[in-house]
Amino acid sequence: MSAQDRELLVEKSPLPDGVDERIRRQFTFLIEVDQLKAVLRQSPLASAPRRENDAEHSWHLAMMVVLLAEHSDEPLDVARTVELVLVHDLVEIYAGDTPLYDGTAAEDQLEREVCAAEELFALLPGDQARRMRELWDEFEARRTPEARFAKAMDRLQPLLLNWMAQGGTWRTPGVTADDVRRRKAVIGDASTALWQAGQRLIDEGQARGWDR
C-alpha cells in the first residue's frame, strides 16, 4: 500500500480543531504506532500460550538493556540504547515482521523497511522525524556500542523465549542448531559474557533435542 492510499489510524476519530500543530503531529504518530501492538512475531511468550507482539518485544528489550548493560564489552549510554530498541521495530507497522529464519522474506526486507521508515517517521515534526530516522539507521548499521548492544538484545530475547518454550522457533523445519548459532552470533559483537551464556542455552537445547 502506498503512503497516499494509507488511512491513518487517527482518521477513525480525527483530532479536534484547535490542537497545536506540533502536538497534533505528535499525537498522530503516537496513535499510529499503537499498531505495533498488533504486529505478531514468531516467538512464543513464556507466560501465555500465544505469540508475542512487537510492542511486547520492544518493551522486553528495553528492560533487558537496563538490566544487562553491565555485561557490555564497551561503555554504553544506556538511555540511548533504550531509545534504539524502542524505535527499531516501529517500521514493522507498515513493513511487517520478517521471521529470522525465513530467507525468502528477508530478500526484500531492507527495501520494505526503508520505505516504511520514510513514511512513518514523516508523520512527526521535522526535528523529531530526523531524530527517529537517525536512531533507526544507527540500529541497522551497528557502528556504535549502543547499536551493537541493542542488536544483541534483539537476538538474545527470542533465545530466552525459545528456551522457555523448549525449542519454539528452533523447531522450524530446516533450521538446525548451527543455524541458530550463526543467527545469534552478533550477541558476541557486544558482550562476550552474554554470548557465552547464550551458547550454553543453545548447546543444552540441542542436547535435549529441542532443535528438531
Backbone bond lengths (Angstrom), bond angles and torsions (degrees), N, CA, C in turn:
res aa  C-N    CA-C-N  psi(-1)  N-CA   C-N-CA  omega(-1)  CA-C   N-CA-C  phi
1 M - - - 1.469 - - 1.520 109.54 -
2 S 1.330 117.45 133.32 1.464 120.92 179.53 1.521 110.11 -79.02
3 A 1.331 114.84 160.68 1.463 119.87 179.02 1.522 110.93 -60.50
4 Q 1.353 115.72 -32.99 1.463 119.71 -178.12 1.532 111.05 -68.92
5 D 1.327 116.88 -30.53 1.461 120.97 -176.87 1.520 113.47 -89.82
6 R 1.321 117.04 -13.66 1.455 120.24 -173.68 1.527 111.52 -76.56
7 E 1.305 116.64 131.60 1.457 121.23 174.23 1.520 108.56 -91.64
8 L 1.321 116.97 121.04 1.451 120.82 178.74 1.519 110.28 -69.76
9 L 1.298 115.76 149.39 1.463 120.75 -178.15 1.525 111.14 -60.12
10 V 1.320 117.32 -35.98 1.462 121.07 -177.36 1.527 111.73 -62.88
11 E 1.336 117.36 -23.04 1.455 120.59 -177.78 1.532 112.29 -68.93
12 K 1.324 116.80 -14.00 1.460 119.72 175.92 1.523 111.53 -72.53
13 S 1.330 115.74 -22.90 1.462 121.65 175.41 1.525 107.25 -151.86
14 P 1.342 117.10 78.95 1.462 121.64 -172.36 1.522 113.35 -54.90
15 L 1.313 115.35 143.16 1.459 120.57 176.95 1.525 109.62 -65.13
16 P 1.320 117.71 146.54 1.471 120.46 -177.47 1.523 112.35 -70.29
17 D 1.323 115.24 157.61 1.461 120.73 174.05 1.526 109.42 -61.45
18 G 1.311 115.52 152.46 1.458 119.50 175.72 1.510 114.41 96.24
19 V 1.342 117.27 -7.08 1.459 119.36 176.88 1.523 108.57 -77.44
20 D 1.319 116.67 131.09 1.461 122.25 178.28 1.532 110.15 -48.00
21 E 1.342 117.24 137.45 1.465 121.52 -172.58 1.528 112.38 -61.81
22 R 1.331 117.63 -40.62 1.468 119.44 178.48 1.532 110.55 -64.22
23 I 1.328 115.10 -45.03 1.463 119.41 178.85 1.519 110.40 -65.03
24 R 1.329 117.56 -37.14 1.467 121.61 178.53 1.546 109.70 -58.86
25 R 1.333 116.47 -45.27 1.463 119.67 -179.30 1.527 111.05 -67.53
26 Q 1.320 116.46 -38.21 1.468 119.66 178.09 1.532 111.03 -66.10
27 F 1.337 116.44 -43.57 1.471 120.30 177.06 1.530 110.84 -62.09
28 T 1.328 116.22 -41.72 1.465 120.76 179.89 1.519 110.61 -59.45
29 F 1.326 116.47 -44.29 1.468 121.15 178.82 1.527 110.59 -64.67
30 L 1.319 116.28 -45.72 1.469 119.97 -177.89 1.530 111.73 -63.23
31 I 1.320 115.94 -37.24 1.467 119.36 176.29 1.528 109.77 -68.52
32 E 1.331 117.11 -41.87 1.468 120.91 -178.57 1.534 111.46 -62.43
33 V 1.339 117.61 -39.89 1.466 119.24 -176.69 1.522 112.25 -77.75
34 D 1.339 117.44 -3.80 1.464 118.98 170.60 1.531 110.57 -59.13
35 Q 1.328 115.95 -22.70 1.462 120.38 179.15 1.528 112.73 -64.69
36 L 1.341 117.42 -16.61 1.457 119.86 178.38 1.529 110.90 -59.82
37 K 1.340 115.39 -28.22 1.464 120.26 179.92 1.525 112.43 -68.72
38 A 1.328 116.71 -14.72 1.469 121.08 -177.55 1.526 112.81 -104.69
39 V 1.342 117.20 -0.63 1.469 120.51 178.54 1.525 108.52 -88.43
40 L 1.321 116.25 109.28 1.461 120.69 -177.41 1.519 111.33 -83.43
41 R 1.308 114.97 139.56 1.457 122.85 174.32 1.538 109.17 -101.68
42 Q 1.306 116.19 176.95 1.460 120.30 179.84 1.527 112.32 -84.79
43 S 1.328 116.90 -25.54 1.463 120.69 -174.18 1.522 112.34 -66.53
44 P 1.344 117.43 135.13 1.458 120.71 176.02 1.529 110.38 -80.65
45 L 1.311 116.45 147.07 1.459 120.06 173.92 1.533 110.26 -70.31
46 A 1.322 115.69 151.80 1.459 119.74 172.96 1.520 110.70 -81.17
47 S 1.346 116.95 -21.59 1.461 121.24 -170.27 1.524 115.03 -103.55
48 A 1.337 117.58 -9.47 1.464 120.15 -175.90 1.529 109.07 -154.89
49 P 1.340 117.71 154.79 1.465 121.05 -177.82 1.529 112.86 -81.77
50 R 1.307 116.44 62.05 1.461 121.27 177.05 1.514 108.90 -154.48
51 R 1.344 116.30 169.91 1.454 121.99 176.93 1.529 110.22 -81.91
52 E 1.304 115.96 152.29 1.465 119.38 177.31 1.522 109.97 -79.98
53 N 1.327 115.45 160.33 1.462 119.74 173.09 1.527 109.41 -106.53
54 D 1.323 115.59 170.41 1.464 120.57 -174.61 1.525 113.00 -63.44
55 A 1.314 117.56 -35.41 1.464 119.75 -179.60 1.529 110.20 -66.84
56 E 1.320 116.64 -41.58 1.464 120.82 176.85 1.525 110.26 -62.78
57 H 1.316 115.93 -41.47 1.466 121.53 178.60 1.531 110.50 -60.64
58 S 1.319 116.94 -47.54 1.463 120.69 -177.90 1.527 111.38 -64.01
59 W 1.337 116.38 -41.35 1.470 119.41 176.39 1.523 110.93 -61.03
60 H 1.328 116.50 -42.73 1.459 120.36 -178.33 1.525 110.44 -63.87
61 L 1.335 116.99 -40.03 1.461 120.24 177.73 1.527 111.12 -62.78
62 A 1.326 117.03 -41.27 1.466 120.00 179.07 1.521 110.75 -61.13
63 M 1.330 116.73 -41.63 1.465 120.25 177.76 1.528 110.90 -65.20
64 M 1.331 116.66 -38.29 1.470 120.46 178.91 1.518 111.03 -64.81
65 V 1.327 117.02 -40.37 1.467 120.07 178.09 1.521 110.06 -59.07
66 V 1.322 116.86 -46.95 1.465 121.02 -178.28 1.525 111.03 -60.71
67 L 1.331 116.42 -42.06 1.463 120.07 -174.78 1.526 113.83 -84.46
68 L 1.315 118.10 -31.51 1.464 120.84 -170.91 1.519 114.16 -106.42
69 A 1.330 118.25 -0.53 1.469 120.90 -178.26 1.525 111.82 -56.30
70 E 1.306 117.34 -28.11 1.474 120.49 -179.59 1.524 112.36 -62.54
71 H 1.328 117.32 -17.75 1.464 120.81 -179.05 1.535 112.77 -93.63
72 S 1.315 117.70 2.18 1.456 120.40 177.89 1.522 109.93 -64.60
73 D 1.328 116.08 141.28 1.461 120.03 177.29 1.524 111.89 -76.06
74 E 1.327 117.71 -12.37 1.462 122.58 178.86 1.522 109.20 -128.79
75 P 1.328 118.10 152.10 1.472 120.30 175.65 1.528 110.31 -57.84
76 L 1.332 115.89 141.53 1.455 121.30 -176.08 1.518 111.78 -123.11
77 D 1.328 115.59 145.63 1.458 122.22 162.44 1.532 104.78 -88.82
78 V 1.321 116.12 100.51 1.471 120.51 -172.96 1.523 111.28 -63.23
79 A 1.323 117.19 -41.26 1.465 119.88 -178.26 1.531 110.40 -62.18
80 R 1.314 117.46 -42.11 1.462 120.10 178.94 1.529 110.77 -66.27
81 T 1.322 116.37 -37.78 1.467 119.71 179.22 1.524 110.39 -65.25
82 V 1.318 117.38 -37.76 1.467 120.70 175.43 1.527 109.89 -62.52
83 E 1.329 116.80 -42.56 1.471 119.87 176.85 1.530 110.79 -57.33
84 L 1.314 116.62 -43.65 1.462 121.00 -178.15 1.525 111.70 -60.75
85 V 1.327 116.89 -44.70 1.470 118.12 -177.30 1.525 111.94 -73.30
86 L 1.329 117.36 -26.89 1.459 119.48 178.06 1.529 111.71 -74.51
87 V 1.336 116.70 -28.21 1.462 121.36 -177.04 1.523 112.31 -91.09
88 H 1.331 118.36 -27.87 1.465 121.30 -162.81 1.524 114.81 -59.59
89 D 1.326 118.61 -32.04 1.471 120.19 -176.72 1.523 113.92 -103.07
90 L 1.338 118.57 4.30 1.461 119.87 -179.12 1.522 111.90 -58.13
91 V 1.320 116.89 -33.23 1.472 119.86 -178.02 1.524 112.06 -63.61
92 E 1.326 117.00 -19.58 1.466 119.61 -178.45 1.530 112.07 -71.02
93 I 1.332 117.11 -10.87 1.468 120.43 172.47 1.518 110.09 -57.23
94 Y 1.339 115.99 -39.94 1.461 121.38 179.47 1.530 112.55 -102.08
95 A 1.334 116.87 -32.30 1.473 120.43 -174.45 1.513 113.34 -90.41
96 G 1.343 117.36 -17.40 1.454 120.82 -176.92 1.524 111.53 80.00
97 D 1.320 115.64 160.39 1.464 121.29 177.40 1.520 109.25 -78.55
98 T 1.327 116.48 139.71 1.461 121.65 175.42 1.522 107.95 -110.92
99 P 1.334 118.59 107.92 1.466 121.12 -178.66 1.527 111.26 -56.48
100 L 1.325 116.60 141.42 1.450 122.51 -174.53 1.525 112.58 -59.09
101 Y 1.328 116.48 -34.58 1.463 119.44 -174.72 1.534 113.17 -101.77
102 D 1.331 116.76 17.12 1.460 121.42 179.06 1.527 109.22 -103.09
103 G 1.329 116.58 93.77 1.447 121.37 -176.83 1.516 113.37 -64.95
104 T 1.323 117.25 -35.08 1.462 120.89 -179.26 1.525 111.02 -65.48
105 A 1.335 116.53 -46.75 1.465 120.32 -179.52 1.525 111.65 -65.26
106 A 1.336 116.24 -26.99 1.463 120.10 -177.70 1.524 112.84 -73.63
107 E 1.327 117.22 -16.24 1.466 120.38 -174.48 1.523 112.54 -61.34
108 D 1.323 117.36 -39.82 1.470 119.63 179.78 1.523 111.92 -112.99
109 Q 1.321 116.41 18.63 1.465 120.44 -176.90 1.518 112.33 -59.24
110 L 1.330 117.27 -48.56 1.464 119.77 -176.98 1.517 110.80 -62.16
111 E 1.312 117.29 -43.71 1.466 120.78 179.75 1.526 110.89 -60.49
112 R 1.334 116.49 -45.88 1.468 120.31 179.67 1.518 111.09 -62.22
113 E 1.321 116.28 -42.08 1.455 120.08 -174.38 1.535 111.77 -74.73
114 V 1.321 117.59 -35.26 1.470 119.40 176.06 1.524 110.35 -63.40
115 C 1.324 116.58 -44.44 1.471 120.13 177.57 1.519 110.99 -60.72
116 A 1.331 116.11 -40.73 1.462 120.64 179.53 1.527 111.04 -65.68
117 A 1.325 117.16 -40.90 1.464 121.06 179.29 1.523 110.63 -61.82
118 E 1.330 116.26 -44.65 1.460 119.95 -179.11 1.523 111.37 -62.27
119 E 1.320 116.23 -38.95 1.461 120.08 -178.07 1.526 112.14 -76.01
120 L 1.318 116.77 -46.39 1.464 120.69 -174.23 1.519 112.51 -69.43
121 F 1.318 117.97 -49.23 1.459 120.48 -175.67 1.523 111.93 -69.07
122 A 1.332 117.13 -22.21 1.471 120.88 178.34 1.521 112.27 -66.46
123 L 1.323 118.10 -13.42 1.459 120.96 176.95 1.522 111.80 -69.37
124 L 1.318 116.90 -23.09 1.461 122.40 -176.30 1.528 111.90 -83.57
125 P 1.339 117.32 162.80 1.464 119.63 168.83 1.532 109.09 -55.76
126 G 1.339 116.86 150.88 1.450 121.64 -171.87 1.517 115.85 -50.74
127 D 1.335 117.83 -45.15 1.460 119.93 -177.09 1.526 111.32 -65.80
128 Q 1.333 116.52 -39.76 1.452 119.60 179.86 1.526 111.59 -75.16
129 A 1.330 117.09 -32.06 1.462 120.57 175.19 1.529 109.77 -61.68
130 R 1.325 116.86 -43.98 1.468 120.30 178.52 1.516 111.14 -64.71
131 R 1.323 116.72 -40.07 1.469 121.08 -179.61 1.531 110.60 -63.79
132 M 1.319 117.55 -45.99 1.458 121.38 179.17 1.522 111.27 -61.59
133 R 1.339 115.92 -43.10 1.465 119.47 -179.76 1.533 110.46 -65.74
134 E 1.323 117.02 -39.00 1.465 120.17 178.01 1.524 111.05 -61.74
135 L 1.328 116.67 -41.92 1.461 120.42 178.50 1.522 111.00 -64.58
136 W 1.331 115.86 -43.65 1.470 119.36 -179.68 1.525 110.64 -63.98
137 D 1.324 116.86 -44.52 1.464 120.88 178.72 1.526 110.82 -63.37
138 E 1.321 117.14 -39.54 1.467 120.91 179.37 1.518 110.82 -61.89
139 F 1.330 116.44 -44.21 1.470 120.28 178.50 1.523 110.17 -60.03
140 E 1.322 116.87 -46.36 1.457 120.94 -176.51 1.528 111.83 -65.29
141 A 1.329 117.56 -37.38 1.465 121.18 -175.98 1.528 112.67 -78.46
142 R 1.318 117.67 -29.07 1.469 122.73 178.76 1.529 112.62 56.38
143 R 1.317 116.71 38.96 1.468 119.68 -179.34 1.526 112.94 -93.70
144 T 1.338 117.68 -10.73 1.461 121.28 -179.61 1.523 109.68 -111.03
145 P 1.341 117.32 156.81 1.467 119.28 176.21 1.524 112.00 -56.42
146 E 1.340 116.11 -38.11 1.465 119.79 -179.35 1.526 111.31 -64.94
147 A 1.318 117.14 -42.49 1.464 120.77 179.95 1.524 111.09 -68.26
148 R 1.321 116.90 -38.84 1.471 119.04 178.15 1.522 111.16 -65.02
149 F 1.326 116.37 -39.11 1.466 118.86 179.35 1.524 110.61 -71.30
150 A 1.333 117.02 -38.34 1.466 120.53 177.56 1.528 110.04 -60.76
151 K 1.322 116.85 -44.01 1.464 120.69 178.03 1.518 110.99 -64.25
152 A 1.318 116.55 -38.45 1.464 120.19 177.47 1.527 111.19 -60.40
153 M 1.326 116.79 -41.17 1.465 119.57 178.45 1.525 110.63 -66.65
154 D 1.345 116.10 -35.52 1.460 121.02 179.13 1.533 111.52 -63.17
155 R 1.319 116.92 -29.03 1.465 120.92 178.15 1.533 112.12 -92.17
156 L 1.318 117.02 -29.13 1.459 120.34 -178.77 1.525 112.38 -74.85
157 Q 1.333 116.54 -38.82 1.470 119.77 -175.14 1.532 112.81 -59.39
158 P 1.351 119.57 -48.08 1.463 118.47 177.36 1.529 112.67 -64.71
159 L 1.326 115.91 -28.94 1.464 119.12 177.09 1.529 110.02 -61.30
160 L 1.326 116.35 -43.26 1.470 120.06 178.44 1.531 111.12 -64.43
161 L 1.344 116.37 -41.01 1.465 119.19 179.96 1.523 111.23 -67.89
162 N 1.324 117.42 -38.79 1.459 119.93 177.71 1.529 111.46 -67.14
163 W 1.312 116.27 -34.73 1.469 119.49 174.52 1.530 110.04 -60.83
164 M 1.319 116.28 -45.83 1.458 120.03 -179.45 1.531 111.61 -66.16
165 A 1.339 117.05 -27.44 1.472 121.33 179.38 1.529 111.79 -89.10
166 Q 1.327 115.51 5.48 1.470 121.22 -178.66 1.535 110.93 55.90
167 G 1.313 114.58 46.68 1.459 121.06 176.56 1.508 112.80 130.04
168 G 1.317 117.19 -58.22 1.463 120.39 179.30 1.519 111.97 53.77
169 T 1.331 117.25 -124.77 1.462 121.01 -177.74 1.526 112.83 -72.31
170 W 1.340 117.44 -9.65 1.467 118.89 174.23 1.534 110.35 -64.23
171 R 1.316 116.32 -20.57 1.470 120.23 -179.08 1.531 112.37 -87.71
172 T 1.343 117.22 5.79 1.456 120.51 176.79 1.533 109.34 -55.81
173 P 1.325 118.52 130.64 1.465 120.14 -179.34 1.530 112.32 -51.92
174 G 1.310 115.81 130.41 1.458 120.94 178.41 1.513 114.65 90.53
175 V 1.330 117.99 -11.87 1.462 121.79 -179.52 1.524 109.67 -88.52
176 T 1.332 116.69 131.24 1.455 122.09 178.69 1.524 110.43 -112.78
177 A 1.322 115.11 168.62 1.464 119.30 177.48 1.527 110.71 -61.45
178 D 1.318 117.26 -33.32 1.463 120.07 177.76 1.529 111.07 -67.74
179 D 1.342 116.83 -34.94 1.464 120.21 174.79 1.530 109.68 -61.34
180 V 1.326 115.73 -44.03 1.464 120.32 179.37 1.524 109.85 -60.56
181 R 1.328 116.77 -45.65 1.464 119.97 -179.81 1.531 111.31 -60.34
182 R 1.330 116.86 -43.17 1.469 119.82 -179.75 1.518 111.09 -62.91
183 R 1.326 116.43 -43.58 1.467 120.44 -177.74 1.524 112.23 -69.44
184 K 1.313 116.80 -28.48 1.457 120.72 -176.45 1.522 113.40 -95.24
185 A 1.331 117.97 -5.20 1.463 121.08 -174.24 1.518 113.52 -60.51
186 V 1.344 118.10 -22.55 1.469 120.17 179.91 1.534 111.37 -63.63
187 I 1.323 117.27 -17.59 1.468 119.31 174.85 1.522 109.26 -57.39
188 G 1.335 115.82 -39.13 1.458 120.84 -179.42 1.512 114.37 -67.89
189 D 1.334 117.76 -16.32 1.462 120.47 176.24 1.524 111.34 -70.32
190 A 1.319 116.49 -18.64 1.465 120.81 -176.57 1.525 113.09 -115.04
191 S 1.327 116.57 -31.81 1.460 119.40 -174.39 1.521 111.14 -150.59
192 T 1.310 115.86 111.42 1.465 120.94 176.85 1.521 110.24 -62.37
193 A 1.323 116.76 -43.03 1.469 120.87 -176.56 1.522 111.56 -65.54
194 L 1.324 117.40 -43.16 1.465 119.60 -178.50 1.525 111.44 -70.91
195 W 1.324 117.90 -33.18 1.454 119.84 177.08 1.525 111.01 -69.64
196 Q 1.314 116.45 -37.01 1.471 119.07 175.33 1.525 110.10 -61.48
197 A 1.325 116.90 -42.99 1.463 120.76 178.41 1.527 110.47 -65.63
198 G 1.341 115.95 -41.77 1.457 119.52 179.14 1.517 112.33 -62.64
199 Q 1.328 116.49 -42.70 1.458 119.92 177.97 1.525 111.58 -63.08
200 R 1.308 116.15 -34.32 1.465 119.13 178.16 1.528 110.42 -63.39
201 L 1.332 117.44 -40.19 1.464 121.06 177.51 1.531 110.76 -65.14
202 I 1.335 116.51 -43.83 1.468 119.57 -179.78 1.521 110.73 -64.05
203 D 1.330 116.13 -44.78 1.466 119.96 179.98 1.523 111.26 -60.04
204 E 1.326 115.99 -44.33 1.465 119.28 -178.81 1.522 110.84 -69.41
205 G 1.330 116.87 -37.92 1.461 119.77 176.28 1.516 111.45 -61.15
206 Q 1.312 115.71 -41.05 1.467 119.49 177.14 1.518 111.47 -64.01
207 A 1.330 116.22 -42.98 1.470 120.21 178.96 1.525 111.75 -60.90
208 R 1.322 116.43 -30.62 1.463 120.61 179.95 1.542 112.51 -87.84
209 G 1.334 116.18 -1.00 1.458 119.52 177.87 1.505 114.16 80.90
210 W 1.333 117.77 21.00 1.462 120.53 -176.46 1.535 112.69 -80.93
211 D 1.325 117.52 -4.69 1.450 120.89 179.89 1.538 111.28 -95.63
212 R 1.319 116.96 16.12 1.472 119.63 -179.94 1.525 109.76 -151.77
